[in-house]
Amino acid sequence: MMERTSDGPEIFTPRQPDWVSPATRPADPAQANDYDSFAEAYSAETENSLLNAYLARPAILALAGDVAGRRILDAGCGSGPLSAALRDRGAVVTGVDAGAGMLALARRRLGDDADLHVADLRDPLPFADGTFDDVVASLVLHYLEDWGPTLAEMRRVLRPGGQLIASVSHPFVDHLCQSPPRPSYFATTSNTDEWTFGGRSFPMVFWRRPLQAMTGAFTAAGFRLAVISEPQVDPAAREVFPDDFDDVSTKLSFLCFVVEVPPSAAAGSDG
Ligand SMILES: C[S@@+](CC[C@H](N)C(=O)[O-])C[C@H]1O[C@@H](n2cnc3c(N)ncnc32)[C@H](O)[C@@H]1O
């Protein structure tokens, strides 16, 4: 892992995987975020990594609590590690992802009968109103410029009283890691990283927005904020990653939300 550059306090200088670096040139939006080009490599790198296996995934699982018997939509499921963990805990999981290649890996992991669909979260979801008890969205919302249509759809497919559990890259960290002159903290802006696998670089465009834009988007979509958390790394990681543990366990990485559909709300209304 390497340290990301920031001129802010040390807590805002996160450790990054070695395959992540700031972009050296602007990204062509048509070629950015092409997960299918590096699906196998990304899935292998993140399967047991400190930031994914010991921080991002356990954070969502802890917030989800007892999922036995719950119908859960894994939005942006990738190769399905979170779907598998939820299913192991007794949930009935449906996965969607924009990448057919990522979903092929999810199918390999979860089996031929897994309920997986290619779907772009910017478009309407292919499910009826109130289909799910929970939606999980792990490290995917920060790829979207406009959260409004996506959150409206997530709310529509949740039953009244259902919840969305989401994790995103922490906006304070992302703000301070932008090269000066950095845009206003209060603006929603894109930034580009390069991910390198097998000697090839892939542009990745992320949308950073202030915390208040995130909370505002949830409430505008009719959700109630239940939890905002800054997850910490699983203590079990100390033994596996002795060199990086202290650093990662004392710095900000992700921000998580649990937001609820009001119990009496009819899908699509403003309850
Ligand atoms: C960082 S990976 C996270 C995968 C998985 N949620 C996890 O935590 O392991 C982001 C995933 O989001 C998917 N994704 C990005 N933009 C998307 C969009 N607009 N609609 C659906 N999926 C998208 C990518 O294809 C990728 O599989």
The ligand as a Tripos MOL2 file, in Angstrom:
@<TRIPOS>MOLECULE
LIG
   27    29     1     0     0
SMALL
NO_CHARGES

@<TRIPOS>ATOM
      1 C1        -15.8160   -0.7170   -6.1800 C.3       1 LIG1
      2 S1        -16.7710   -1.9260   -6.9950 S.3       1 LIG1
      3 C2        -17.7200   -2.5220   -5.6100 C.3       1 LIG1
      4 C3        -18.2660   -3.8840   -5.8210 C.3       1 LIG1
      5 C4        -19.0200   -4.4700   -4.6400 C.3       1 LIG1
      6 N1        -20.1680   -3.6370   -4.2780 N.3       1 LIG1
      7 C5        -18.1010   -4.6450   -3.4590 C.2       1 LIG1
      8 O1        -18.2410   -3.9270   -2.4810 O.co2     1 LIG1
      9 O2        -17.2240   -5.5260   -3.5410 O.co2     1 LIG1
     10 C6        -17.9490   -0.9320   -7.8510 C.3       1 LIG1
     11 C7        -18.9260   -1.7210   -8.7000 C.3       1 LIG1
     12 O3        -19.9380   -0.8010   -9.1030 O.3       1 LIG1
     13 C8        -20.2760   -1.0640  -10.4410 C.3       1 LIG1
     14 N2        -20.8240    0.1650  -11.0160 N.ar      1 LIG1
     15 C9        -20.2000    1.3410  -11.2420 C.ar      1 LIG1
     16 N3        -21.0510    2.2310  -11.7760 N.ar      1 LIG1
     17 C10       -22.2480    1.5930  -11.8840 C.ar      1 LIG1
     18 C11       -23.5270    1.9760  -12.3720 C.ar      1 LIG1
     19 N4        -23.7580    3.1990  -12.8790 N.pl3     1 LIG1
     20 N5        -24.5210    1.0760  -12.3440 N.ar      1 LIG1
     21 C12       -24.3200   -0.1810  -11.8560 C.ar      1 LIG1
     22 N6        -23.1210   -0.5930  -11.3910 N.ar      1 LIG1
     23 C13       -22.0980    0.2780  -11.4040 C.ar      1 LIG1
     24 C14       -18.9900   -1.5120  -11.0940 C.3       1 LIG1
     25 O4        -19.2240   -2.2560  -12.2860 O.3       1 LIG1
     26 C15       -18.3490   -2.3230   -9.9650 C.3       1 LIG1
     27 O5        -18.6840   -3.6750  -10.0600 O.3       1 LIG1
@<TRIPOS>BOND
     1     1     2 1
     2     2     3 1
     3     2    10 1
     4     3     4 1
     5     4     5 1
     6     5     6 1
     7     5     7 1
     8     7     8 2
     9     7     9 1
    10    10    11 1
    11    11    12 1
    12    11    26 1
    13    12    13 1
    14    13    14 1
    15    13    24 1
    16    14    15 ar
    17    14    23 ar
    18    15    16 ar
    19    16    17 ar
    20    17    18 ar
    21    17    23 ar
    22    18    19 1
    23    18    20 ar
    24    20    21 ar
    25    21    22 ar
    26    22    23 ar
    27    24    25 1
    28    24    26 1
    29    26    27 1
@<TRIPOS>SUBSTRUCTURE
     1 LIG1         1 GROUP 0 **** ****
